[in-house]
Amino acid sequence: FQKSNRGTTEENRESTEETRDSTATSVDPTGGGQQDACTEYTQIKPYAGMPKEVLLLYSSQARYRVPRQILFWLLILCVLALVALTITVIALSPPCLGWWRASPLYQIYPRSFRDSDGDGVGDLKGIIEQLSHFEYLNIKSVWISPFYRSPMRDFGYDVEDFREVDPVFGTMQDFEELLAQMHNRGLKLIMDFIPNHTSDRHRWFNLSRSRDEHYKDYYLWTDCNATAPRPNNWVSVFGNSSWTYDEVRGQCYLHQFLKEQPDLNFRNPHVRREMIDILRFWLEKGVDGFRMAAVKRLLEASHLRSEPLTDPSKPPWELHHDYTTSQLGLHQLLQEWRAEMDVYSREPGRYRFMVTESYDHEEVDKTMMYYGSPLVKESDFPFNFYLLDLPRNPSGLWVQHLVLLWMSNMPAGRWPNWVVGNHDNGRIASSAGRGYTRVINMLILTLPGTPTTYYGEEIGMENINIPHSQIQDPAGKYNPSAGRDPQRSPMQWTGDMNAGFSNVTNATWLPVHPDYSSVNVETQKADSGSVLAQYRLLSRLRQSELPLQRGWFCPVHADTNVFSFLRELDGLDHAFLVLLNFGKEATVTDLSAVAELPDWLTVVMTTASGAGGRRLPKASLPSEAGEGLVLQYSSGRRYHARPDARCFVSEKACYLRVVNLLYKC
C-alpha cells in the first residue's frame, strides 16, 4: 500500500513537470515569430522555479525594471554620501586629545610613596598596592622618579646602571609587573631619563678614567693637577667647583652636580648612540614616556673659558652660565631622541610622551624652544615652573601675570602645563599657606593644559622639619636652607602607624609629618568637603566638560585679591567662569562690565563648602580669602570674539549640537 502511494506521488510529480515543460516550451515551440510567443506568454502567471527565459521576460518589463534601477542608483548615492560625510567629518574634526593632555600628570617619588617590605623605603611593589588611588582621582598618567641602580648619593639621580632596577626599589620583574598592571587599568607610566651624567661607579666612567680606547672620551676631561684642580671658574649647582681631580687618570673631570656625578660628553657620537640604546631598552619594555632631566646642561662650550660674574661685588659662584647651559647643538640632540620615540609611537594607541625639565627663570624664551619648531618637534611640552613663584606675591594680579607669562609666549598651537610643586621645590601648602591649597588645586585643574600633581598635593601635605643631624639630601648637607628633604616625607595614607606608608618598621627613611592623623587619604575619602574630595570633583569636571578640556581661556578680571577667567567653546550652550581669591581678605567682585556674561550664574562648586547650585549675580560675586568658585552660565555670546579680548586656545574647535560633533572652525 505504501509502495502504491509512493508510485502515485511520483507519477503526479512527473506529470506536473511535463505539464510545466510543455507550457514553457509552448512559448515558442516551433521557433516562430517573437510577437506570437510574447502574446502566448502573457497569459502565463509567474511561478516558483520558472526557467531563466521566463524570468528575464518578466524582469525586462518597465514596471519591474524602473523601480529596480531607481533603488540601485539610490543605493549608490547613499554610499557616496556616507563616504563623503565620513571624509568631511574626519577632515573637519580636531584631533582627539592625547592621553597626556586628557589627564593630570601625577608625580611619584618612589622612596616616599609606599613601603611594601618594611625596610622604611618606598618601592615598586608599594606603588602596585596603591594603583587604585589613581583611579579614584581619575588620573591616567603617572611619572615615577628614578629607580635605576644607584649608589644613592643623590637618591637615584646618580645612575650606576641604566638597565637595572636598584634593589632598594625591587627587581626588574617588579617593574614589569607594575607596568603590566598599570596598562591593564588604562594607566600610563612615565620614567625619569637622566642623560646629563652618570654615577662615578658606572662602568663607563671606570673605563674612561683608565683611558680605555673606546671610552676615554665618554666624559669631559681636561688637564689640571691635584694642587690646582680648577681649569676655570665653573661651579656646580651646589656652589662648589665643577671640576674634580682624578688620581687614576691624572686629569680633572667635569660635574655640574655632585663630584660623584660626572658629566657625559655628548659631543662624542658613541655616547649619543649609547643613550639612544637606553631609550630603546625601556621603550621596548612598553614605557609610555620620559621626563628628560636637566636638559639645558647636556652640552658645554668646548673652549672652557671662565663664565662672567653677574656682579663683581657678589660671591664668585654667582655667574652668568653662558658656557655651561643651552649650548649650540642641544636642540638637535633632543630632536634625535624625539625622532626615536616617534618610531615607537607608530603603534596604534601607544603614543610615547616626552617632557623636558629646564629651569630658565626669567628667560622664558629659552624654555619655549623646547617645544621645537613648526617643522621639527621636540618635547610635547617643557615643564612650566613659573607657578612655583606664586607664594612670592599671593594676589590675583600676580597669578594672572604668571599664567599669561606662559600663555603669551607659548608657540601657537602648543599645549600648556602647570607645576606648583615637585621633589626639588617646597610643597605649595607650606610656601603659600595651607588655606590656599584648595584654590591652587582649582587653578591648575581649570586652566587649559595639563596639570602636574606632586604626590600628597591632593590631600594638602606640607613640608616637614628636618633636624640638621637627620638631613639626607646632599644639597641640604652643603646648605641646610636649600635642602629638599622637607618636601620628600612619606605619603600619608591613613592615621595608623607611619601614616600607612610602612606597616612593619618603626623607622622610615624620613620622618612622617606629625599631622598625618588628620591629613591622610583614608580620612579625607570619608569627608565630602575635604581637599581630596574637591580635587577628585575637579578632576572629573575637567574630564567631562569640553570647555575645560579644550575650550578658550579668557582672563576677564584681576585685582589684589581675585583672578578670574572664562572657559568657553563655540557652539556649546554653556560656559564657565572661574573666580579665585588669592588675597588676604574676603571681597566682592563686580563683573557687570563683562557684557557676554548673563546677569545670573550658577555655582557648580566652591572650595569653601564644595556644594553647588546657588545662583549669584555677576555684579556681586563674593569670595573668601583662599576660596575658589566654578560658575556655569548660558549665553549666546562668546567673549573671545570681542576685538579687545586677550584669549588663548591650542586648537580651535566648535561644537555642532545637532549631531553632537566637534569640528574645526
Secondary structure, DSSP 8 states (H G I E B T S, - for coil): -HHHHHHHHHHHHHHHHHHHHHHHHTTSTT---HHHHHHHHTTS---TT--HHHHHHHHTSHHHHHHHHHHHHHHHHHHHHHHHHHHHHHHHS-----HHHHS-EEEE-GGGT--SSSSSS--HHHHHHTHHHHHHHT--EEEE---EE---SSTTSS-SEEEEE-TTT--HHHHHHHHHHHHHTT-EEEEEE--SB--TTSHHHHHHHTT-TTTTTSB-EE--BTTB--SS--B-TTSSBSEEEETTTTEEEE-SS-TTS-BB-TTSHHHHHHHHHHHHHHHHHT--EEEETTGGGS---TT-----BS-TTS-TT-B--TTTSS-TTHHHHHHHHHHHHHHHTTSTT---EEEE----TT-HHHHHGGGB-SSSB--SEE---GGGGGGGS-SHHHHHHHHHHHHTTS-TT---EEES-BTTB--HHHHT-GGGHHHHHHHHHHSSSEEEEETTTTTT-------GGG---HHHHH-GGG--GGGG------SSGGGGS-SS-S--SS---GGGGTSSHHHHHT-TTSHHHHHHHHHHHHHH-HHHHH-EEEEEEE-SSEEEEEEE-BT-S-EEEEEEE-SSS-EEE--TT-TTS-SEEEEEEETTT-----EEETT-EEE-TT-EEEEEE--S--GGGSTT---B-SS--EEEGGGTEEE--
